[in-house]
Every structure is written in structure tokens, then in C-alpha cells.
Amino acid sequence: AAGVRLIFIRDPDVIFRTSDPAATAARLSGAPGKVTILPPTSQGQLAEVYFRPDSAAMLQGPTLLTILNRRFAPAAATLPPAASREGPAGSAALGGLASAPRSPITKKPLLKPPPLSKGLKDIKRSLRGGNLPPEQ
């Protein structure tokens, strides 16, 4: 949307690389923050549009996604708040499916990789500059 090809965060800014900086800046106008357009550094490169929110808390995932969704998503693609989607008795108005409560996101422990075979250990050692495995 609006020619945006890349979005990334470099505190305290959200940076948009875009082929249409005027359209990107127009989508961001009215958002709580400052918008600055930088032209491409050379021919054929993308321009950069910097959005600096009024508050650092706005860079947090859910808040930033809400802002970007409201500014860039087509009107048909945005969903109303959950309360207005639900019909009587907690049934969802979208397709008549019962809405399930969301569970909080938890960090799962990382799985420990399986042990390396002797052959892989030799290769790893040789790549680190250790003893080379004997030729066969």
C-alpha cells in the first residue's frame, strides 16, 4: 500500500522505504507523531519516510500494528473491535463460530539439539581450525 516496500524500526523512528513517499506520508498524516520525507540517495533507489511517534510506548508491537493497520489497510480489510463482532450469547457474528478465549503468549523453552555424530564433530573441529580428519 502506498508504494511501501520495507518497514523497519530504528528507535525512536519507524522507517518506511517507499516508491511513493507522498502517498506514504499522506497515509501517516493525522497519526500521533511527526512525519519526515527523505528523498532517495540515488536514482532508482527508494525514498525513506520517517515516522516518529509522540510516545515511545507506541513502538510496542500491538500498538504499532494497530496504528499501521488503521493507516495502511484497505477499509474492507480492517476488522471492527471484538465487542462489535460478537452477537448474542457470545457467538461470533462472523460465520456463527463461537469465539474462543485467547491464551496469553508464553515463551517456550528452546529444545536442545541432538548430539553430533563423530563424523560431524570431526567436520566441525576442522572448520574451527582444529585437527583435520584422516583421509579415507
Stockholm file with secondary structure:
# STOCKHOLM 1.0

chainA/1-136         AAGVRLIFIRDPDVIFRTSDPAATAARLSGAPGKVTILPPTSQGQLAEVYFRPDSAAMLQGPTLLTILNRRFAPAAATLPPAASREGPAGSAALGGLASAPRSPITKKPLLKPPPLSKGLKDIKRSLRGGNLPPEQ
#=GR chainA/1-136 SS CTTEEEEEEETTEEEEEESCHHHHHHHHTTSSEEEEEECCSSTTSCEEEEEEESSGGGGSHHHHHHHHHHHHSCGGGCCCCHHHHBCGGGBBTTTTCBCCCCCCCCCCCCCCCCCCCHHHHHHHHHHTTSCCCCCC
#=GC SS_cons         CTTEEEEEEETTEEEEEESCHHHHHHHHTTSSEEEEEECCSSTTSCEEEEEEESSGGGGSHHHHHHHHHHHHSCGGGCCCCHHHHBCGGGBBTTTTCBCCCCCCCCCCCCCCCCCCCHHHHHHHHHHTTSCCCCCC
//
